[in-house]
């Protein structure tokens, strides 16, 4: 069974940094795109950053210049380097991956809370 595991986000002061990982476990053929979304109460889920297997990156305007997505294919892990964090970055962050098992499907992590204090 394929799972995306997010060990944890954290609490940080404004201006600080976090680098949450998300690891894919289980049996699968290959991983295509990986990415991060976030959600705050009362708001729609927002795409934060995505990275295709070919290396194409798409970032939300709100995080450009501050957040960097990367992946370690040997470890089946995607990272989100978050710098210069702001209180408005506070949200539950979800990683996602498009994975080929028998067919191609999207999988989601359980979500990790990131809290930025002012």
C-alpha positions, 0 to 999 in steps of 0.5 A, a space after each residue: 500500500 502506497 503512503 505519503 508520510 509527513 513526519 511533522 511541521 513545527 512552530 517557528 517565529 516570523 522570519 524563521 525557516 522550516 524544511 518539512 520532508 514527505 516520504 513515499 513508502 510502499 510498492 510502486 512502479 515510479 513517481 511522477 510529479 510531487 508537490 505541496 498544498 496548504 489549507 487554513 480554516 475557512 479557506 480553499 486549499 492552495 497550491 504552494 509548489 510543484 515539481 515534475 519528474 522532469 524538473 519543472 517547478 511551479 510556485 504560488 506567487 505568495 511564496 516565490 523567492 522564499 520557498 524552494 521545492 526539491 526531491 531526492 529520488 533515491 529516497 522517494 522524498 520531497 522537501 519544502 524549504 521554507 525561508 523568511 516565514 510569515 504569520 500568513 504562512 500558518 496552515 496545514 501543509 499537505 504533500 502530494 505525489 502522482 504515482 504509478 502503481 497499476 495505473 497513475 493516481 494522486 496520493 496525499 499525505 496526512 498533513 502537517 501543521 506549520 505555525 508562524 508566530 509574529 
